[in-house]
Amino acid sequence: MPATPALRRAFAVLTALPLLALAACGYGSQAKDDDTVKVAAGAEKVDGLDSVRIGYFGNLTHGTALVGNQKGFFQKELGGTEATYAVFNAGPSQIEALNSGSLDIGFIGPSPAVNGYTRAGGENLRIVGGAASGGVKLVVDPDEVKSVADVEGKRIATPQLGNTQDVAFLHWAAKQGWKVDPQSGKGDVTVVRSDNKVTPDAFRSGSVDGAWVPEPTASKLVAEGGKVLLDEASLWPDGKFVITNIVVRQEFLKEHPEAVEAVLKASVEANRWINAHPDEAKAAANERLATDTGKALPAEVLDPAWESIRFTDDPLAATLAVQADHAVEAGLLERPDLDGIYDLTPLNKVLKAAGEPAVDDAGLGAE
């Protein structure tokens, strides 16, 4: 079936993207600022800062940031320093904001973190914490695809050329013995690079037979009659793989370590609260989404999407290294030098104070 006009517009945009535009979970719009939770009168500033600028995506896989904003965890730890927020829809634009100094700390997916780090020669960011694992599925039209073997010859959407889910699907397809050209997406399976906002319409119209996508897009497709053929978590040891990290500008980390620790402490507390109060946390995240994006998710999408995400302080560093290897094997990335991409010292300090075990950088820590 021919592509819809919306899909054709998406293709036109994506063909202009460089090969390694490794966006994470959301795409396309500019950031917007928000300052819902106000600074407490008379509170002391952290590191003498007037504000700390925090970025995240309007996606459930960024639930730590959504809840941390909505429930005031960040503002509480920053005291008299104002927590300000920018909501992004694209990994490259968040990396740009970090590089330009207009953003201090960001929640972002593994591929843009790797891409941003390597493109800057390891000089721009550090991964300082984890936020979430999982929340990615292959959803298919059950009339067209009844088994894994049926995926061959079909049209499968991924969010963006070279993004985290695109790499994962290409790697999985190769494991099935199918050949796909990574740039054109043509081969034994046709990979259609489609914005997450467009994919549900493409699926509904029959322009694609399925999609390898993050939440809540996966659950939106299920609500349209799709069936989950594969949960990516099933492909990873213990079902864990990084989907969202916390990154910081290296200059900001060096000059304002107490502010970074405050944000990490808030993140740890937010994750603890999320895991202890899942229903309240889900509602808080949806309230934040409604404010940030103008639309809350219906229960039929929100409930299964939230259930598939695991919120964790551990950045699952070993899985980031494996994801980078998959991108290299797919022909989407030259082998990157990831030495020094992590600095987990501040997080481990926070975890120790909270009586939690330290997390590991898989040998990729800064000296």
Steps between C-alpha positions, in 0.01 A plus 500: 500500500641848417620718784267758646579871445613518861741214445634657182568819693677295768714331234596837355621617838683179582689488172659829600629354826864397530563129537579526867214721613444268790190638665349330797132456566332815378534714193461829326387793713690771678535505875266697718561636847298428809532606863192358672658429842629822652804564715431500873537848647824545693650166392876484452638481147704197396850589380383863493300433183183689414375209292579154364363424154370144461393344170290192427259357241122488528509118503419243766853362474601833655264437790767581759519855368124529451432397859801689634361818346132441579553402865771755567788261576755705305391832647505360853865390469608820324359717781539868410633415154217489250448180302403603147397254233519459124294228331659360184372280221837416347831370629715717270329819616563410865867430423516837321356669808761333722780593261388862480478532879126569498435173686687363801362150555289279276309173494578336168523166320819300452551562128500881510722488807751282314472706183536830682797378699692356205430792267642740757807283555388420854509866604135598543305270733515229759239240585450539874203278568229268378126555490315223317523160335272330249180632351574400136292253296447362151128545433351350183176470305377156612328444165828543313755372753421194707856391584859624492549333161214708359694823562714421196375694200299742713529876561610575857524854639775625728512855641802639317800398294767375741303565817500259794200298378616505137832347605323240713268394218781478242704288741204271571421468126861401429474232770202356308722472192338789312708752307402867514690799364538720810477830316210438260321251725440274199555127508339181623304728733420860409583738783286815491646786703191671635451763770329352806222754456435372147538127559153431649336660194728303267415179685128577489511566125700185426806690378709296745442149629657562839746711696792460742426793728521629858212572733247644481503458119503120532185502714335749264548245220352226717200726559468520120472122479867407496656204680827495693716249316813567703597697810862609460561428868479128414822536297710632790649327806259537794272696264697821564638749248546873523237718336558827691817646653582820686771709334668823606729756340854424609565866580189514719601179679845641571380843618179400682536148644258571785227597254557179304481300822175677591341404167624142534366479854163621371511242222576219747217617727262530204580144387456369853160672523399376153579141591326526837189676365457378141138610453556846645821535301327399179233762560761766580694421182181525295411833661844629405458369145168680472667826603809451283336365184144625534350151516482228764516134402182290523504211746507239221836642391640624832452183705682244281767751401587585860502133597777420250747764624737443791630806682853456626793712621741257334607629156550138389830601342581159358182510290592840357830353381312210339256740329796691357643170371167426333510836323849423374394154379199652322727739309353809666795601716877488485638326806482764773748569778275507806776521759403768748136531398391421859566678825300316763689638800226751593224242460682241707552761772123563501422127497738432790334773707164341423623155604486369143768296318739670258453469124762407242632684195607185311857631480393814312541747784685831497840496669 
